[in-house]
Amino acid sequence: RVHRRTPQSRIWLGFDYSITMAELPQVDTTTVYTEEQIAKHNTEEDCWIVVNGKVYDVTTFLEDHPGGIESITAVAGTDSTDDFEAVAHSKPAIEMMAKYQVGVAEAKAGSEKTTKKVEQKTGGAPFGVLLKAGLVLAVVGAYFYAQKSKIA
């Protein structure tokens, strides 16, 4: 069974899953791979994935992955950021990724998806949080206005 990570489920079975991708250990690498180069590494014998713009060669990790080989090979050779972040990974598991990093993915023209995700997690309030806070304030304000109108 795959356990999906939601904002409400930061702790599961006593483990804290609240680490963000920005907290990953930094690997000093300047090797840049194109989407076409990454796409060639899509088998069990040669398996690369991209998570938040970082390229990982996870071939030697496949047998040890708790979610099974198929959960990684299904996204091999692609940007698997959404799939990776949808699953609750432990802090040690995320920190372990650094040793598999082989480079970074070339930024696509007009694509700021990865940068925006990292910025959203590392600084500032996400739009959804601001929207919900505004909605709560509007409802509370309407309630108090209605109460004041009843008294007068």
Rosetta blueprint (number, residue, H / E / L):
1 R L
2 V L
3 H L
4 R E
5 R L
6 T L
7 P L
8 Q L
9 S L
10 R L
11 I E
12 W E
13 L L
14 G L
15 F E
16 D E
17 Y L
18 S L
19 I L
20 T L
21 M H
22 A H
23 E H
24 L L
25 P L
26 Q L
27 V L
28 D L
29 T L
30 T L
31 T L
32 V E
33 Y E
34 T L
35 E H
36 E H
37 Q H
38 I H
39 A H
40 K L
41 H L
42 N E
43 T E
44 E L
45 E L
46 D E
47 C E
48 W E
49 I E
50 V E
51 V E
52 N L
53 G L
54 K E
55 V E
56 Y E
57 D E
58 V L
59 T H
60 T H
61 F H
62 L H
63 E H
64 D H
65 H L
66 P L
67 G L
68 G L
69 I H
70 E H
71 S H
72 I H
73 T H
74 A L
75 V L
76 A L
77 G L
78 T L
79 D E
80 S L
81 T H
82 D H
83 D H
84 F H
85 E H
86 A H
87 V E
88 A L
89 H L
90 S L
91 K H
92 P H
93 A H
94 I H
95 E H
96 M H
97 M H
98 A H
99 K H
100 Y H
101 Q E
102 V E
103 G E
104 V E
105 A E
106 E L
107 A L
108 K L
109 A L
110 G L
111 S L
112 E L
113 K H
114 T H
115 T H
116 K H
117 K H
118 V H
119 E H
120 Q H
121 K H
122 T H
123 G L
124 G L
125 A L
126 P L
127 F H
128 G H
129 V H
130 L H
131 L H
132 K H
133 A H
134 G H
135 L H
136 V H
137 L H
138 A H
139 V H
140 V H
141 G H
142 A H
143 Y H
144 F H
145 Y H
146 A H
147 Q H
148 K H
149 S H
150 K H
151 I H
152 A L
